[in-house]
């Protein structure tokens, strides 16, 4: 199968752009090569406007409406599926700060059990993100994007201090304790926190583009399994300034191990996606599939902003939605998902044996945490 990918809302490292709060990437997927089969048909539509490619923002709603019936006819002949990844940039920033500062693998004072259960982990992440205003959030992002290790740690210390001043605003004592102790430890031991990346591609790995691209590849993988066809080529619009980063992450996922990773408490993860596929960064001018997904993305963006579409354009968007899946990585969507998961857990009341085992595991975890803190302090002292 073939996938044609475009994106919108790319502001690079400027995550706090109020005019573009979402990063959206989408794929048009077909069993055979859409460019070969329908390239001439799409070029014919562009020629009606004395152009050799369709570009939605250039055409505007009026001219797109003129060709909407013919474009929809092409889509129906192609029989594609679609996948859309919607990423809220502020939510990426908030969760990135939480995972960077309070991951117990690096921050020895954070209880491991906070990260073991997804509902607990995500609830704590929501609370942490709630403490950040725009200025404080930008301070963290500046530290993450810093090209000098010492300056990165200095900004990290400043960030932790600013958030610590707000910890008392949290409504429950346990969250104040976990987040407060974690921030204080990170301030005192910034060298233990993986905040600095010397490599540009590694720094770009923190951006919403990478989150969206990873989610998109998972969606392409799902469609590949449903159709029973391996992914042959993924064609991505060349306009992206992150071509090297996209190539790195495509290679990372496509060549990951095929086995599931068993997470604590039953969670399972599979890293491998689109095994054996080839990523091509190409111009939209050379790919009818990219031009068509550009049109659909543009219509979707207008719809998400509450702007009405004329009937023909709306019919194209409706067609894509009926034949598509999406992954929504926003605070609202994740909060609803976690709330439903918590409700299911609360409905299944544990028995006394389970509670006793949980208490035992908690005590073991606390003992390990205190030992890790003490061991790190001792090792740091010996190096001083």
PEURTA-V437785 format. One record per residue. N is the residue number from 1. RES is the residue in three letters. OMEGA is omega in whole degrees, -180 to 180 (NA if undefined). D_FIRST is the distance of its C-alpha to the first C-alpha in Angstrom with 2 decimals. Layout:
BEGIN
n=[N N]
res=[RES RES]
omega=[OMEGA OMEGA]
d_first=[D_FIRST D_FIRST]
END
This chain:
BEGIN
n=[1 2 3 4 5 6 7 8 9 10 11 12 13 14 15 16 17 18 19 20 21 22 23 24 25 26 27 28 29 30 31 32 33 34 35 36 37 38 39 40 41 42 43 44 45 46 47 48 49 50 51 52 53 54 55 56 57 58 59 60 61 62 63 64 65 66 67 68 69 70 71 72 73 74 75 76 77 78 79 80 81 82 83 84 85 86 87 88 89 90 91 92 93 94 95 96 97 98 99 100 101 102 103 104 105 106 107 108 109 110 111 112 113 114 115 116 117 118 119 120 121 122 123 124 125 126 127 128 129 130 131 132 133 134 135 136 137 138 139 140 141 142 143 144 145 146 147 148 149 150 151 152 153 154 155 156 157 158 159 160 161 162 163 164 165 166 167 168 169 170 171 172 173 174 175 176 177 178 179 180 181 182 183 184 185 186 187 188 189 190 191 192 193 194 195 196 197 198 199 200 201 202 203 204 205 206 207 208 209 210 211 212 213 214 215 216 217 218 219 220 221 222 223 224 225 226 227 228 229 230 231 232 233 234 235 236 237 238 239 240 241 242 243 244 245 246 247 248 249 250 251 252 253 254 255 256 257 258 259 260 261 262 263 264 265 266 267 268 269 270 271 272 273 274 275 276 277 278 279 280 281 282 283 284 285 286 287 288 289 290 291 292 293 294 295 296 297 298 299 300 301 302 303 304 305 306 307 308 309 310 311 312 313 314 315 316 317 318 319 320 321 322 323 324 325 326 327 328 329 330 331 332 333 334 335 336 337 338 339 340 341 342 343 344 345 346 347 348 349 350 351 352 353 354 355 356 357 358 359 360 361 362 363 364 365 366 367 368 369 370 371 372 373 374 375 376 377 378 379 380 381 382 383 384]
res=[UNK UNK UNK UNK UNK UNK UNK UNK UNK UNK UNK UNK UNK UNK UNK UNK UNK UNK UNK UNK UNK UNK UNK UNK UNK UNK UNK UNK UNK UNK UNK UNK UNK UNK UNK UNK UNK UNK UNK UNK UNK UNK UNK UNK UNK UNK UNK UNK UNK UNK UNK UNK UNK UNK UNK UNK UNK UNK UNK UNK UNK UNK UNK UNK UNK UNK UNK UNK UNK UNK UNK UNK UNK UNK UNK UNK UNK UNK UNK UNK UNK UNK UNK UNK UNK UNK UNK UNK UNK UNK UNK UNK UNK UNK UNK UNK UNK UNK UNK UNK UNK UNK UNK UNK UNK UNK UNK UNK UNK UNK UNK UNK UNK UNK UNK UNK UNK UNK UNK UNK UNK UNK UNK UNK UNK UNK UNK UNK UNK UNK UNK UNK UNK UNK UNK UNK UNK UNK UNK UNK UNK UNK UNK UNK UNK UNK UNK UNK UNK UNK UNK UNK UNK UNK UNK UNK UNK UNK UNK UNK UNK UNK UNK UNK UNK UNK UNK UNK UNK UNK UNK UNK UNK UNK UNK UNK UNK UNK UNK UNK UNK UNK UNK UNK UNK UNK UNK UNK UNK UNK UNK UNK UNK UNK UNK UNK UNK UNK UNK UNK UNK UNK UNK UNK UNK UNK UNK UNK UNK UNK UNK UNK UNK UNK UNK UNK UNK UNK UNK UNK UNK UNK UNK UNK UNK UNK UNK UNK UNK UNK UNK UNK UNK UNK UNK UNK UNK UNK UNK UNK UNK UNK UNK UNK UNK UNK UNK UNK UNK UNK UNK UNK UNK UNK UNK UNK UNK UNK UNK UNK UNK UNK UNK UNK UNK UNK UNK UNK UNK UNK UNK UNK UNK UNK UNK UNK UNK UNK UNK UNK UNK UNK UNK UNK UNK UNK UNK UNK UNK UNK UNK UNK UNK UNK UNK UNK UNK UNK UNK UNK UNK UNK UNK UNK UNK UNK UNK UNK UNK UNK UNK UNK UNK UNK UNK UNK UNK UNK UNK UNK UNK UNK UNK UNK UNK UNK UNK UNK UNK UNK UNK UNK UNK UNK UNK UNK UNK UNK UNK UNK UNK UNK UNK UNK UNK UNK UNK UNK UNK UNK UNK UNK UNK UNK UNK UNK UNK UNK UNK UNK UNK UNK UNK UNK UNK UNK UNK UNK UNK UNK UNK UNK UNK UNK UNK UNK UNK UNK UNK UNK UNK UNK UNK UNK]
omega=[-177 178 -179 -166 172 -177 176 -180 -180 175 179 -178 178 -175 -173 177 -176 -179 -180 -176 -176 168 -176 173 -173 180 166 -175 -180 180 178 -174 -179 -178 -180 -175 -169 180 -180 -180 180 177 179 177 -180 -178 177 -180 178 179 179 174 175 175 -168 -176 178 -179 -176 -175 -175 -178 174 179 179 -177 -175 -180 -179 178 178 178 177 -180 -179 177 -178 -179 -176 164 -176 171 -180 173 180 -176 175 -172 180 179 175 -178 -179 -179 177 178 -180 -177 178 -174 -168 173 -176 176 179 -179 -170 -175 -179 179 -180 -176 176 -178 -174 -177 -175 -180 179 -179 -177 177 178 179 177 -178 179 -179 -180 -179 -173 167 -173 -179 -180 179 180 179 177 -177 176 178 -178 -179 -177 -178 179 -174 -179 178 178 -180 177 179 177 179 178 180 -179 179 -180 -180 179 179 -176 -173 -179 177 -180 -171 -176 -174 -176 178 177 -179 -176 -177 -180 180 -180 179 180 180 179 177 -177 -176 -176 -180 -179 -175 -178 -177 -172 174 -180 -176 -179 180 178 178 179 178 178 -171 176 178 -179 176 -179 -178 177 178 -180 179 176 178 177 178 178 180 177 179 -179 179 -177 -180 177 177 -180 -176 169 -180 -176 -179 -177 -177 179 178 -175 -177 -179 178 178 179 179 -176 173 179 -180 -178 -175 -177 177 179 -175 -176 174 173 -179 -180 177 176 169 179 179 -179 175 -178 -174 177 176 180 176 -178 177 177 177 173 -172 179 175 179 -177 -177 177 180 178 178 -178 180 173 179 -177 177 -179 178 179 -180 177 179 180 177 178 180 -179 176 175 -169 -177 178 179 180 177 -180 178 179 -180 -180 180 -175 -175 171 176 173 -177 -179 178 180 -178 -178 -179 178 179 180 -180 179 178 179 177 179 178 180 -179 179 -179 -174 -177 177 -175 180 178 179 179 179 178 179 179 179 178 -179 178 180 179 178 178 -180 -179 179 180 178 -179 -179 -180 180 -180 -179 179 179 -179 179 -176 NA]
d_first=[0.00 3.80 6.93 10.41 13.35 17.05 20.11 23.64 26.88 26.80 30.43 29.97 32.73 34.62 33.58 36.58 35.90 37.16 35.58 32.01 32.01 28.26 25.29 22.15 18.62 15.74 12.06 10.61 7.06 5.76 4.32 5.69 7.52 9.73 12.28 12.98 13.31 15.16 16.61 19.97 20.21 19.80 22.29 24.66 24.75 25.60 28.29 30.13 31.11 31.81 28.84 25.78 23.35 23.06 24.32 25.26 28.21 29.68 29.42 30.68 30.72 32.97 30.92 27.61 29.46 30.34 26.81 25.39 25.65 23.85 21.05 20.68 20.69 17.75 15.77 16.89 15.85 12.26 12.14 10.18 10.77 12.52 13.87 17.18 19.32 23.00 25.39 29.17 30.58 34.03 32.66 30.72 34.04 36.09 33.96 33.56 37.36 37.88 35.62 37.06 40.66 40.81 38.49 40.96 39.46 41.16 43.64 46.01 47.82 44.87 44.85 41.83 41.74 40.89 37.41 37.01 36.40 33.75 36.01 38.89 36.85 35.29 38.67 40.34 37.71 38.41 42.10 41.73 39.69 42.33 44.91 43.26 44.27 42.68 45.13 44.75 40.96 41.00 43.30 40.81 37.96 40.30 40.99 37.32 36.69 40.01 40.05 43.37 43.65 47.18 46.50 43.43 45.67 48.41 46.11 44.85 48.48 49.18 46.21 47.31 50.84 49.84 47.79 50.60 52.93 50.89 50.26 53.29 51.54 49.31 50.63 50.73 52.59 49.93 47.35 50.11 50.97 47.50 46.36 49.83 50.34 46.87 47.43 50.90 49.72 46.98 49.68 51.91 49.25 46.72 46.07 44.38 41.72 38.59 38.84 38.69 35.78 36.90 33.45 31.95 28.36 29.78 31.55 28.47 26.89 29.25 28.01 26.15 23.35 22.63 22.97 20.59 17.96 18.29 18.00 14.92 13.13 14.45 13.06 9.44 10.30 11.87 9.09 6.99 10.40 11.13 8.49 9.19 5.89 6.05 4.82 5.64 7.26 8.98 11.53 14.67 17.77 20.49 23.22 22.86 25.87 24.23 21.90 23.53 23.31 19.59 19.08 21.45 19.90 16.31 18.00 20.09 17.47 15.02 18.13 20.09 21.62 19.91 23.05 23.93 26.72 29.53 31.20 34.80 35.61 32.49 29.69 26.63 24.03 20.87 20.12 17.10 13.78 10.36 12.17 11.53 9.44 11.22 12.78 14.07 16.98 17.56 19.84 18.97 21.02 18.47 15.39 15.60 12.77 14.95 17.96 16.83 15.99 19.36 21.07 19.81 20.78 24.12 24.84 24.02 26.35 29.08 28.77 29.06 32.16 33.66 33.57 33.47 31.00 32.03 30.81 28.09 26.53 26.90 25.10 21.97 22.22 22.94 19.91 17.65 19.73 19.60 15.84 15.56 16.68 18.73 20.56 24.07 26.00 29.37 32.84 33.16 29.94 30.56 34.22 33.47 31.17 33.84 36.62 35.01 34.58 38.22 39.37 37.80 39.46 42.79 42.70 42.49 45.84 46.18 49.11 51.91 50.52 47.20 49.19 51.39 48.46 46.90 50.29 50.51 47.09 48.11 51.31 49.51 47.06 49.98 51.81 48.87 48.47 52.16 52.12 49.12 50.94 54.14 52.53 50.80 54.10 55.95 53.54 53.58 57.36 57.68 55.69 57.86]
END
